[in-house]
Amino acid sequence: MSTQTITKVPLLDLKAQYDTIRPEVDAAVKGVMESCHFIGGPEVAALEQEVARYSQTAHAVACASGTDAILLALWTLGIGPGDEVISPAYTFFATAGTIANNGATPVFVDVDPRTYNLDVHLLEKAITPRTKAVVAVSLFGQCCDLPAIKAVCDKHQIYLIEDAAQSIGSEWEGRRSGSMCDFGTFSFFPSKNLGGAGDGGMMVTQNAELAEKARMLCNHGAKPKYYHSLVGTNSRLDALQAAILRVKLRHLDRWSERRAQNAALYNRLFEGSKVGRPHHDTRTRHIYNQYVIRVPNRDALKKHLAEKNIGCEVYYPVPLHVQKCFAHLGYKPGDMPVSEAAALETLALPIYPELTEDMIRHVAQTVRDFVENA
Ligand SMILES: *Cc1c(COP(=O)(O)O)cnc(C)c1O
C-alpha cells in the first residue's frame, strides 16, 4: 500500500481497538449481564487487585472517574477550606478543579519546558505555611520526577498525590506511576491508554488506612452498610466497566509498546525538520498517552491537518492560572511563561497502537511539508 492511498487518519480509533479484542470484551460483558451483579462485586474487586499489582501498590480503590479519584484522594487526606494545594499550571482542568471543589485554594507552578511536567525547581518557592499537598501530574504518559518532588514534600511535611490519569504503566527508574506518593489516581475515560466503555477511575496507595478511608468515602462513609461514621458520597465503579477494563489491562503493555514504537518512528521521520519532537527523559518509561509536537505556527498547522482529515488536538489551549474561573486567585498572563508558550505551540498527533506504519508516514509527511513550506 502506498502512502497516497491514505485519505484519513483519526486522532484515536477505538473501533479498531475493539476489533482486535472483540471476543474477550463481548464475553466479559455477557458474564456481567448473566451475573446481574452491576455495582461493585467480584469484577471490581479483581480489577482493584490487578491494578494494584500492575502499579506496584498495596491497595487500590475504584471510583466513578479520574476526576473523582483526585477529589476523593484530597478529601481522604482531609484537605479543605483554608488549605493551599499546588498544581502545575499546564494540565487538564480536573487537576485543579478538584482542589477547588474540596474548598481548598489551587496554587499554580510552571512546568518544565521539555517534559511539561511540574518544574521541581519552582516547587519550594510556592510552598507556604498553608500548603497541605502537591498534586503532581505525569502528563502525556511520562512520569514526573516523583522522587525529587517527594523529597520536597517530605521536607515540608505535605502530602503528594500523583494525577496519573495519563500515565498508568509509566515508570520512574523502574518504579510504576502511582506507587511513589500518598495517592496515585487513574482515569479510565475511554480515550485514556486504559479506557473503559464509559467513565471510571481508581486511587492507589501503599497506605492501608488511607485506602480504607477512601473506600468508605466512595460509599457514603458507611461501614458496615447503613452505619455512617463519615459523610461520604456515591462514587463507585460499575461491574461492566471493571470487566471490560480487566480484559484491556491484559493488553496494556503490548499497546504501550506499540505506542512507543509509533513515537520512535515519528521521531525518525521528523529528524532534521523544524518540528519540535517530544522529549523523552530516559529515566522514565514513556507510555505516550499523547505524542505532542511543538511548532510555532500551531493553529495554522491544526487547520491544515483538519483539511487533510488528520486528527489532532491541542492539550491544552489555556493554562489553568488564566482560566476565567480562577480569576479571583489573581494570576495574570506572563506569570507562567513556559505553560503559556506550550499552550500556543503544542499539538498532539495520532499515536494509538493500531496505527499502521503507512498512516504514520502519511501524518509525518503532511506535517513536515506544511512546516517546511510555511
Ligand atoms: C483525563 C484526566 C483527568 C480526569 O479524568 P476523568 O476520568 O475524565 O474524570 C484528570 N487529570 C488528567 C491529567 C487527565 O488527563
The ligand as an SDF file (V2000), in Angstrom:
LIG
                    3D

 15 15  0  0  0  0  0  0  0  0999 V2000
   -8.4760   12.6150   31.9760 C   0  0  0  0  0  0  0  0  0  0  0  0
   -7.7920   13.3550   33.0470 C   0  0  0  0  0  0  0  0  0  0  0  0
   -8.3950   13.5770   34.2920 C   0  0  0  0  0  0  0  0  0  0  0  0
   -9.8370   13.2880   34.5760 C   0  0  0  0  0  0  0  0  0  0  0  0
  -10.2460   12.0020   34.3520 O   0  0  0  0  0  0  0  0  0  0  0  0
  -11.8160   11.6920   34.0990 P   0  0  0  0  0  0  0  0  0  0  0  0
  -11.8720   10.2130   34.1710 O   0  0  0  0  0  0  0  0  0  0  0  0
  -12.1350   12.2250   32.7330 O   0  0  0  0  0  0  0  0  0  0  0  0
  -12.5920   12.3520   35.1490 O   0  0  0  0  0  0  0  0  0  0  0  0
   -7.6480   14.1930   35.2760 C   0  0  0  0  0  0  0  0  0  0  0  0
   -6.3900   14.5930   35.0610 N   0  0  0  0  0  0  0  0  0  0  0  0
   -5.7800   14.4080   33.8720 C   0  0  0  0  0  0  0  0  0  0  0  0
   -4.3660   14.8610   33.7020 C   0  0  0  0  0  0  0  0  0  0  0  0
   -6.4590   13.7990   32.8200 C   0  0  0  0  0  0  0  0  0  0  0  0
   -5.8470   13.6530   31.6410 O   0  0  0  0  0  0  0  0  0  0  0  0
  1  2  1  0
  2  3  1  0
  2 14  2  0
  3  4  1  0
  3 10  2  0
  4  5  1  0
  5  6  1  0
  6  7  2  0
  6  8  1  0
  6  9  1  0
 10 11  1  0
 11 12  2  0
 12 13  1  0
 12 14  1  0
 14 15  1  0
M  END
$$$$
